[in-house]
Amino acid sequence: MNNIKRECVNYLLGLMALFLLTISKITFAEINNNVK
């Protein structure tokens, strides 16, 4: 049972990391578009 819980936490952390990466990429793209 502990193993499953740990895998769920790792999965959620991975999703959050992907989400943050995507947001930062979009934000940087917006900033670059505004600078031009």
N, C-alpha and C positions, 0 to 999 in steps of 0.2 A: 504493500500500500504506500509506503514512504517513497518507493522508487517512482511510482506513477505520479505522485504529487510533485516530485522533483522535476520530472519530465514536463509536466504541465507548466511549472514555473519557468523552465528554460524556454518552452515554446512561447509563452506570453512575453518573456523578455526579448526574444528574437523578433516577435511581431512589433513590439514597441520600438525596438532599434530601427527596424525597417521603416516604420511610420515616421520616426524622427528624421531619418535620413531623407525620406521623400519630401517632408516639409521643408527641411533646410535647403534641399536642391531647388524646390519651387521658389523659396524666398530669395535665394541667390539669383535665380533667373529673373525674378521681378526686379531686384535691385539693379542688375545689369541692364535691363530694358529701360529703367527709369534714368540711368546715367547717360545713355546715348542721346 
